[in-house]
Amino acid sequence: MNTFLVLVIFAQAMTLSLAGFKELYSQYAADCKTQLNANEEDSVALGSFEIPKNEAQSCLVDCLYNKLGLIVDGKLSEQAHKNISVAIAGNDKEKLAKMDDVFQKCMKEVPQGADQKCTVGKALRACVVKYAPEVQKMKYKPTS
Ligand SMILES: *[C@@H]1O[C@H](CO)[C@@H](O)[C@H](O)[C@H]1NC(C)=O
């Protein structure tokens, strides 16, 4: 096999599919639940777009978004969001544009910084819900 072919296959393998994303999401959600020793009631925040109602839920969401790479050192990652958008929306240009537009607004609005303990994830979720309330209908339920 030549180098070019190897590179092409490698690049394809790195693009996240929806199934792959859901698998990762479920794995990370389970990891965060264990790591933070969360109860069932608070863990609901991992499988929905509810805005966290207490610190335990905020820290679960923050943990999940850190594992997904959406938050790195307290800052939102545009590249990680792009990757996740492609996994979720595929070739749906309209949906991709909407997701990008919402994320751009939220990158400006969400207070960020490594000193923000468990608040960046909550603020990101609240911001996304503000601009795209339809996300609240999405349910992964990775914890059930
Ligand atoms: C986004 O995906 C590309 C390849 O598809 C990968 O190289 C990159 O590390 C990913 N970035 C993040 C932040 O997830």
The ligand as an SDF file (V2000), in Angstrom:
LIG
                    3D

 14 14  0  0  0  0  0  0  0  0999 V2000
  -11.2810   17.3270   14.6820 C   0  0  0  0  0  0  0  0  0  0  0  0
  -11.1930   16.3140   13.7050 O   0  0  0  0  0  0  0  0  0  0  0  0
   -9.9270   16.2320   13.0750 C   0  0  0  0  0  0  0  0  0  0  0  0
   -9.9610   15.1630   11.9880 C   0  0  0  0  0  0  0  0  0  0  0  0
  -11.2340   14.8090   11.5630 O   0  0  0  0  0  0  0  0  0  0  0  0
   -8.8740   15.8840   14.1050 C   0  0  0  0  0  0  0  0  0  0  0  0
   -7.6120   15.8580   13.5030 O   0  0  0  0  0  0  0  0  0  0  0  0
   -8.8740   16.9090   15.2200 C   0  0  0  0  0  0  0  0  0  0  0  0
   -7.9950   16.5100   16.2430 O   0  0  0  0  0  0  0  0  0  0  0  0
  -10.2600   17.0850   15.8040 C   0  0  0  0  0  0  0  0  0  0  0  0
  -10.2060   18.1880   16.7290 N   0  0  0  0  0  0  0  0  0  0  0  0
  -10.8520   18.2090   17.8840 C   0  0  0  0  0  0  0  0  0  0  0  0
  -10.5710   19.3710   18.7550 C   0  0  0  0  0  0  0  0  0  0  0  0
  -11.6510   17.3510   18.2200 O   0  0  0  0  0  0  0  0  0  0  0  0
  1  2  1  0
  1 10  1  0
  2  3  1  0
  3  4  1  0
  3  6  1  0
  4  5  1  0
  6  7  1  0
  6  8  1  0
  8  9  1  0
  8 10  1  0
 10 11  1  0
 11 12  1  0
 12 13  1  0
 12 14  2  0
M  END
$$$$
